[in-house]
Amino acid sequence: MELMRVKGIFKRKTAWLLIFGLLCSFIITGCQDERVIENQQAYRKVGINKMNEGDFAGAVEAFQKALDQSQAVVGELELDICYYKATAQYNSGDTKGAITTCNALIDYNEKDSRAYFIRGCVYLKENDSDKARKDYDKALDYCGKNYALYLSVYENLAGAGFTEEAEELLAKGLKLKAEQPEDYTERGHIYLIRGDYDKARKELDQAINKGDSKALLYLAQVYDAQKDGKKAKSLYESYLKKNGSDLATLTALAEIQMEAGDYEKALELFQTALKAENIENEKQLRRNEIICYENLLDFAAAKKKMAAYLKDFPEDEEAKRENMFLQTR
């Protein structure tokens, strides 16, 4: 659910992805007509698609249409849609509307950790750090053993400059007792963020031994951070075999291949990543694709790719200078 990668572990994710990754189903009953549920799910899907396209205002409209179908019944689907709606409102700039939606969720369930988290994000965006931290504290008080929430709050606070508070949260998260394989994975992830690679390896090894393949990704990132490209590459490849074409992993592996001078393999991986839907880092992927072509001395392909790149990203001055060089080849 949560989207992270490393060489970008310290790179801040966009706020909506942080929230989006925490959305999930809820076990609350409610009777609905089958046709109504189909309509709700259809509008919900439209809203999610619009969020992926960056049309947050359109997403809010779609989610509201989904809620309008509810016939005054509040069940797990309605709550799920409300979280999406609040997130879309947040990203559309309607912070007042997002707070109103979160308030309604909290009125319905005063221990709703996700509603507190989203409202905390809104307050942080509004530069009301006191209210934001209070809501984050409540979200963590009510979230149980949700390491993903700890990590999301950490990233938000660290990104806003509250480094000390963010570090304290990670330490608090590590006090939670690991029970499931994924718990060990997330503990290893936290140690990775803190730069404690020995403890990270210990937790991740336990997770792998207990069958959580996601730990392979974080363990690869541990070795990547320690500049052990050989071990990192092997672990990334193992992760891909078990989890398919994960975009962040493809990108990380491609960068390792590029640094090692294997531009042909790097190019193949970058192009595979570029075929994915909803690419977050398309600009950098395309620049790396061009670099690979240049190093493979395929200047015709590099020129063609650069022309298309500059059409889509005309503000890139460095690329413009590089294009001048390409014209001489």
Secondary structure as a PSIPRED ss2 file (coil, helix, strand):
# PSIPRED VFORMAT (PSIPRED V4.0)

   1 M C   1.000  0.000  0.000
   2 E C   1.000  0.000  0.000
   3 L C   1.000  0.000  0.000
   4 M C   1.000  0.000  0.000
   5 R C   1.000  0.000  0.000
   6 V C   1.000  0.000  0.000
   7 K C   1.000  0.000  0.000
   8 G C   1.000  0.000  0.000
   9 I C   1.000  0.000  0.000
  10 F C   1.000  0.000  0.000
  11 K C   1.000  0.000  0.000
  12 R C   1.000  0.000  0.000
  13 K C   1.000  0.000  0.000
  14 T C   1.000  0.000  0.000
  15 A H   0.000  1.000  0.000
  16 W H   0.000  1.000  0.000
  17 L H   0.000  1.000  0.000
  18 L H   0.000  1.000  0.000
  19 I H   0.000  1.000  0.000
  20 F H   0.000  1.000  0.000
  21 G C   1.000  0.000  0.000
  22 L C   1.000  0.000  0.000
  23 L C   1.000  0.000  0.000
  24 C C   1.000  0.000  0.000
  25 S C   1.000  0.000  0.000
  26 F C   1.000  0.000  0.000
  27 I C   1.000  0.000  0.000
  28 I C   1.000  0.000  0.000
  29 T C   1.000  0.000  0.000
  30 G C   1.000  0.000  0.000
  31 C C   1.000  0.000  0.000
  32 Q C   1.000  0.000  0.000
  33 D C   1.000  0.000  0.000
  34 E H   0.000  1.000  0.000
  35 R H   0.000  1.000  0.000
  36 V H   0.000  1.000  0.000
  37 I H   0.000  1.000  0.000
  38 E H   0.000  1.000  0.000
  39 N H   0.000  1.000  0.000
  40 Q H   0.000  1.000  0.000
  41 Q H   0.000  1.000  0.000
  42 A H   0.000  1.000  0.000
  43 Y H   0.000  1.000  0.000
  44 R H   0.000  1.000  0.000
  45 K H   0.000  1.000  0.000
  46 V H   0.000  1.000  0.000
  47 G H   0.000  1.000  0.000
  48 I H   0.000  1.000  0.000
  49 N H   0.000  1.000  0.000
  50 K H   0.000  1.000  0.000
  51 M H   0.000  1.000  0.000
  52 N H   0.000  1.000  0.000
  53 E H   0.000  1.000  0.000
  54 G C   1.000  0.000  0.000
  55 D C   1.000  0.000  0.000
  56 F H   0.000  1.000  0.000
  57 A H   0.000  1.000  0.000
  58 G H   0.000  1.000  0.000
  59 A H   0.000  1.000  0.000
  60 V H   0.000  1.000  0.000
  61 E H   0.000  1.000  0.000
  62 A H   0.000  1.000  0.000
  63 F H   0.000  1.000  0.000
  64 Q H   0.000  1.000  0.000
  65 K H   0.000  1.000  0.000
  66 A H   0.000  1.000  0.000
  67 L H   0.000  1.000  0.000
  68 D H   0.000  1.000  0.000
  69 Q C   1.000  0.000  0.000
  70 S C   1.000  0.000  0.000
  71 Q C   1.000  0.000  0.000
  72 A C   1.000  0.000  0.000
  73 V C   1.000  0.000  0.000
  74 V C   1.000  0.000  0.000
  75 G C   1.000  0.000  0.000
  76 E H   0.000  1.000  0.000
  77 L H   0.000  1.000  0.000
  78 E H   0.000  1.000  0.000
  79 L H   0.000  1.000  0.000
  80 D H   0.000  1.000  0.000
  81 I H   0.000  1.000  0.000
  82 C H   0.000  1.000  0.000
  83 Y H   0.000  1.000  0.000
  84 Y H   0.000  1.000  0.000
  85 K H   0.000  1.000  0.000
  86 A H   0.000  1.000  0.000
  87 T H   0.000  1.000  0.000
  88 A H   0.000  1.000  0.000
  89 Q H   0.000  1.000  0.000
  90 Y H   0.000  1.000  0.000
  91 N H   0.000  1.000  0.000
  92 S H   0.000  1.000  0.000
  93 G C   1.000  0.000  0.000
  94 D C   1.000  0.000  0.000
  95 T H   0.000  1.000  0.000
  96 K H   0.000  1.000  0.000
  97 G H   0.000  1.000  0.000
  98 A H   0.000  1.000  0.000
  99 I H   0.000  1.000  0.000
 100 T H   0.000  1.000  0.000
 101 T H   0.000  1.000  0.000
 102 C H   0.000  1.000  0.000
 103 N H   0.000  1.000  0.000
 104 A H   0.000  1.000  0.000
 105 L H   0.000  1.000  0.000
 106 I H   0.000  1.000  0.000
 107 D H   0.000  1.000  0.000
 108 Y H   0.000  1.000  0.000
 109 N C   1.000  0.000  0.000
 110 E C   1.000  0.000  0.000
 111 K C   1.000  0.000  0.000
 112 D C   1.000  0.000  0.000
 113 S H   0.000  1.000  0.000
 114 R H   0.000  1.000  0.000
 115 A H   0.000  1.000  0.000
 116 Y H   0.000  1.000  0.000
 117 F H   0.000  1.000  0.000
 118 I H   0.000  1.000  0.000
 119 R H   0.000  1.000  0.000
 120 G H   0.000  1.000  0.000
 121 C H   0.000  1.000  0.000
 122 V H   0.000  1.000  0.000
 123 Y H   0.000  1.000  0.000
 124 L H   0.000  1.000  0.000
 125 K H   0.000  1.000  0.000
 126 E C   1.000  0.000  0.000
 127 N C   1.000  0.000  0.000
 128 D C   1.000  0.000  0.000
 129 S H   0.000  1.000  0.000
 130 D H   0.000  1.000  0.000
 131 K H   0.000  1.000  0.000
 132 A H   0.000  1.000  0.000
 133 R H   0.000  1.000  0.000
 134 K H   0.000  1.000  0.000
 135 D H   0.000  1.000  0.000
 136 Y H   0.000  1.000  0.000
 137 D H   0.000  1.000  0.000
 138 K H   0.000  1.000  0.000
 139 A H   0.000  1.000  0.000
 140 L H   0.000  1.000  0.000
 141 D H   0.000  1.000  0.000
 142 Y H   0.000  1.000  0.000
 143 C C   1.000  0.000  0.000
 144 G C   1.000  0.000  0.000
 145 K C   1.000  0.000  0.000
 146 N C   1.000  0.000  0.000
 147 Y H   0.000  1.000  0.000
 148 A H   0.000  1.000  0.000
 149 L H   0.000  1.000  0.000
 150 Y H   0.000  1.000  0.000
 151 L H   0.000  1.000  0.000
 152 S H   0.000  1.000  0.000
 153 V H   0.000  1.000  0.000
 154 Y H   0.000  1.000  0.000
 155 E H   0.000  1.000  0.000
 156 N H   0.000  1.000  0.000
 157 L H   0.000  1.000  0.000
 158 A H   0.000  1.000  0.000
 159 G H   0.000  1.000  0.000
 160 A C   1.000  0.000  0.000
 161 G C   1.000  0.000  0.000
 162 F C   1.000  0.000  0.000
 163 T H   0.000  1.000  0.000
 164 E H   0.000  1.000  0.000
 165 E H   0.000  1.000  0.000
 166 A H   0.000  1.000  0.000
 167 E H   0.000  1.000  0.000
 168 E H   0.000  1.000  0.000
 169 L H   0.000  1.000  0.000
 170 L H   0.000  1.000  0.000
 171 A H   0.000  1.000  0.000
 172 K H   0.000  1.000  0.000
 173 G H   0.000  1.000  0.000
 174 L C   1.000  0.000  0.000
 175 K C   1.000  0.000  0.000
 176 L C   1.000  0.000  0.000
 177 K C   1.000  0.000  0.000
 178 A C   1.000  0.000  0.000
 179 E C   1.000  0.000  0.000
 180 Q C   1.000  0.000  0.000
 181 P H   0.000  1.000  0.000
 182 E H   0.000  1.000  0.000
 183 D H   0.000  1.000  0.000
 184 Y H   0.000  1.000  0.000
 185 T H   0.000  1.000  0.000
 186 E H   0.000  1.000  0.000
 187 R H   0.000  1.000  0.000
 188 G H   0.000  1.000  0.000
 189 H H   0.000  1.000  0.000
 190 I H   0.000  1.000  0.000
 191 Y H   0.000  1.000  0.000
 192 L H   0.000  1.000  0.000
 193 I H   0.000  1.000  0.000
 194 R H   0.000  1.000  0.000
 195 G C   1.000  0.000  0.000
 196 D C   1.000  0.000  0.000
 197 Y H   0.000  1.000  0.000
 198 D H   0.000  1.000  0.000
 199 K H   0.000  1.000  0.000
 200 A H   0.000  1.000  0.000
 201 R H   0.000  1.000  0.000
 202 K H   0.000  1.000  0.000
 203 E H   0.000  1.000  0.000
 204 L H   0.000  1.000  0.000
 205 D H   0.000  1.000  0.000
 206 Q H   0.000  1.000  0.000
 207 A H   0.000  1.000  0.000
 208 I H   0.000  1.000  0.000
 209 N H   0.000  1.000  0.000
 210 K C   1.000  0.000  0.000
 211 G C   1.000  0.000  0.000
 212 D C   1.000  0.000  0.000
 213 S C   1.000  0.000  0.000
 214 K H   0.000  1.000  0.000
 215 A H   0.000  1.000  0.000
 216 L H   0.000  1.000  0.000
 217 L H   0.000  1.000  0.000
 218 Y H   0.000  1.000  0.000
 219 L H   0.000  1.000  0.000
 220 A H   0.000  1.000  0.000
 221 Q H   0.000  1.000  0.000
 222 V H   0.000  1.000  0.000
 223 Y H   0.000  1.000  0.000
 224 D H   0.000  1.000  0.000
 225 A H   0.000  1.000  0.000
 226 Q C   1.000  0.000  0.000
 227 K C   1.000  0.000  0.000
 228 D C   1.000  0.000  0.000
 229 G H   0.000  1.000  0.000
 230 K H   0.000  1.000  0.000
 231 K H   0.000  1.000  0.000
 232 A H   0.000  1.000  0.000
 233 K H   0.000  1.000  0.000
 234 S H   0.000  1.000  0.000
 235 L H   0.000  1.000  0.000
 236 Y H   0.000  1.000  0.000
 237 E H   0.000  1.000  0.000
 238 S H   0.000  1.000  0.000
 239 Y H   0.000  1.000  0.000
 240 L H   0.000  1.000  0.000
 241 K H   0.000  1.000  0.000
 242 K H   0.000  1.000  0.000
 243 N H   0.000  1.000  0.000
 244 G C   1.000  0.000  0.000
 245 S C   1.000  0.000  0.000
 246 D C   1.000  0.000  0.000
 247 L H   0.000  1.000  0.000
 248 A H   0.000  1.000  0.000
 249 T H   0.000  1.000  0.000
 250 L H   0.000  1.000  0.000
 251 T H   0.000  1.000  0.000
 252 A H   0.000  1.000  0.000
 253 L H   0.000  1.000  0.000
 254 A H   0.000  1.000  0.000
 255 E H   0.000  1.000  0.000
 256 I H   0.000  1.000  0.000
 257 Q H   0.000  1.000  0.000
 258 M H   0.000  1.000  0.000
 259 E H   0.000  1.000  0.000
 260 A C   1.000  0.000  0.000
 261 G C   1.000  0.000  0.000
 262 D C   1.000  0.000  0.000
 263 Y H   0.000  1.000  0.000
 264 E H   0.000  1.000  0.000
 265 K H   0.000  1.000  0.000
 266 A H   0.000  1.000  0.000
 267 L H   0.000  1.000  0.000
 268 E H   0.000  1.000  0.000
 269 L H   0.000  1.000  0.000
 270 F H   0.000  1.000  0.000
 271 Q H   0.000  1.000  0.000
 272 T H   0.000  1.000  0.000
 273 A H   0.000  1.000  0.000
 274 L H   0.000  1.000  0.000
 275 K C   1.000  0.000  0.000
 276 A C   1.000  0.000  0.000
 277 E C   1.000  0.000  0.000
 278 N C   1.000  0.000  0.000
 279 I C   1.000  0.000  0.000
 280 E C   1.000  0.000  0.000
 281 N C   1.000  0.000  0.000
 282 E H   0.000  1.000  0.000
 283 K H   0.000  1.000  0.000
 284 Q H   0.000  1.000  0.000
 285 L H   0.000  1.000  0.000
 286 R H   0.000  1.000  0.000
 287 R H   0.000  1.000  0.000
 288 N H   0.000  1.000  0.000
 289 E H   0.000  1.000  0.000
 290 I H   0.000  1.000  0.000
 291 I H   0.000  1.000  0.000
 292 C H   0.000  1.000  0.000
 293 Y H   0.000  1.000  0.000
 294 E H   0.000  1.000  0.000
 295 N H   0.000  1.000  0.000
 296 L C   1.000  0.000  0.000
 297 L C   1.000  0.000  0.000
 298 D C   1.000  0.000  0.000
 299 F H   0.000  1.000  0.000
 300 A H   0.000  1.000  0.000
 301 A H   0.000  1.000  0.000
 302 A H   0.000  1.000  0.000
 303 K H   0.000  1.000  0.000
 304 K H   0.000  1.000  0.000
 305 K H   0.000  1.000  0.000
 306 M H   0.000  1.000  0.000
 307 A H   0.000  1.000  0.000
 308 A H   0.000  1.000  0.000
 309 Y H   0.000  1.000  0.000
 310 L H   0.000  1.000  0.000
 311 K H   0.000  1.000  0.000
 312 D H   0.000  1.000  0.000
 313 F C   1.000  0.000  0.000
 314 P C   1.000  0.000  0.000
 315 E C   1.000  0.000  0.000
 316 D C   1.000  0.000  0.000
 317 E H   0.000  1.000  0.000
 318 E H   0.000  1.000  0.000
 319 A H   0.000  1.000  0.000
 320 K H   0.000  1.000  0.000
 321 R H   0.000  1.000  0.000
 322 E H   0.000  1.000  0.000
 323 N H   0.000  1.000  0.000
 324 M H   0.000  1.000  0.000
 325 F H   0.000  1.000  0.000
 326 L H   0.000  1.000  0.000
 327 Q C   1.000  0.000  0.000
 328 T C   1.000  0.000  0.000
 329 R C   1.000  0.000  0.000
